[in-house]
Amino acid sequence: MRRIFLWFASTVSVVALLFGYHTSLGGASPVTAGGQTAISGSASGDHSRTTSGNGSGNGAGGSGAGGNNGNGGSSAASSSTVTGDVAQTQWGPVQVELTVASGSITDVSVVQYPSGNGTDEQINSYALPRLIQETLNAQSSSIDMVSGATVTSTGYLQSLQSAIDQAGL
């Protein structure tokens, strides 16, 4: 009889904990307008979402003259944008784009990431800004992965390392 009571009490406790669990998404939800959104952040710590019109660039990667992405009139003499190779994950492709000025990473954009369903969007709206901020803080690919977004984090790190290698950092 005691075992039955303990089993019942533990089951009720677990169910109560599951229903009472609130995710900490910080109110962030991806806003899509006609396609995939690119999540980006700059060295000033501001995160923004911009619409990516095409989603192309399947690993070609390259550098060219890039703008400051709205960093307020700063005139960096040698600013370039480098796109990392596409990392294919089990949930979809992940591709990172870096803006590099004076040998440091000034902006990070995730131009491709898994977004096939609501769960992907929920996970990535939480994980990608954290990965971007970690990259800007570390100025390298030596960053922690985000718990609960292991697959996306792994793809992000692969594409990030590719972009860093192409930028010569």
N, C-alpha and C positions, 0 to 999 in steps of 0.2 A: 504494500500500500504506500509506503514511504517513497519507493522508487517511482511510482506512478505520479505522485504529487510533485516530486523533484523534476521529473520529465516535463510535466504540464507547466510548471512554473518557469522552467528554462525556455520552453517553447514560446510562452506568452512574452517573456522578456525579449527574446530575439525578434519576434514579430514587432513588438513595440519599438525596439531600437531601429529596425529597418524602416518603419513608417515615419519615424521621427527624424531620420537622417536628412539633413539639408546639404546640398552641394554648395560649394563656395565658388560660384562662377562670378561673383562680383557684379551681377547684373549685365554682364557682357553677353551679347548674342550677335552672331554675324549678320550683317546686313548685306543682302545680295541684290543687285540690280542688273538683271540681264546676263547673268553668268557668274563665273567664279570670282571671288573677291580676293584681293591680295592684302595680307596683313603685314603692316610695316611699323617700324619704330625708328626714331632717330636718336642720336647721342644725347639730345636734350631730355630724353626720357618720355617723350610724348608718343603714344601709340595711335595710329590711325588706320582706317580701312579704306582702300581705294579700289575701284572696280578695274579689273584687268580685262581689257577688251578681247584679248586673244588667248592666252594660255599656251602659246606656242613656245618654241625654244627647247625642243626635246633634247636637252643635253649638249647643244652645240656650244654654248658658253662663249663669251668673248667680252672684250672691253671696248669701250668707246667713250666719247665725251658725255658725261652725264650731268644733269642739273643738280641743284642743291635740294631738290624735292621740298621746296617751301621752307628752307631753313632761314628765311628772313634776310635776304640780301647779302649774305656772306659771300665774299668773292675768293673762293679757293682757287689757286692757280692750277693745280693738277688734281682734279676730281674725276674719278672714273667709276663706271658701273660694271660689275663683273657678275655674270650669272653662272651659278654652279650647275653641275650635271644633274639630270633628273634621277632621283633615287626611287626605284620602284619598290613599293611596300605591298604587303598583302591587302591593304585597304585602299591603295591608290598611290599615285605619284606625289613626290614631295620635291620642290625645287626652291632654292634660296638665291636671292640676288643681293649683292653687297654694293654699297657706295663707299669708295675708299678715297680719302684725301690726306695728303701728307703722311702716308704710311700707316694710317689708322682707319678703323672701320667707323664711319660716321652715320651710316643708315643700313638697316637690314629689312628686306622685303621677302615674304614667302609668296611666290607667284603661283605655285601649285601646291595643293595639299588635299588630302581626302575630304570629300564633302558629299558623298553619295547618299547619306541619310541624316536624320536629325541627331543621332548619336555622334556621328563624325563631326558635325557642325558644333555640337555642344562641347565635345572634348577639345577640338581645335580652337574654339573661341577662348578657352581657358589656357591651353598649353602653349600655343604659338606666341602670344605676347610675353610669356615668361621666358621662353627660349630666346626670343629676340633680345629681351633685356639682359639676360645672362651673357649673350654674345657681345653686346655693346659694353658691358662691364668688364668682361674677361679679355676682349679684343683678340679672341682666339676660339678654337673649337673645343677647348678644354672646359666644358660646361657640364652641369648636371642634367640628366634627363628628367622629364616631368612624370611623376608617378601617375599611372592611369592612362598615359599616352605614350607608352613605350614604343610602339610601332612608328608613330609619327615622329617621336623624338629621335629614333634611330635613323630614319630617312632624312630628317632635318640635319643631323650631324654629318651624314655622308655628303649631302649636297653642300653644306656649309664648308666642309673641309676641301671639297673640290673648288669652290669659289675662292677660298683663301689661297689655295695652291696656285690658281690662275692669276690671282692678284699679286703673287710673290711676297706674301706677308709671312 
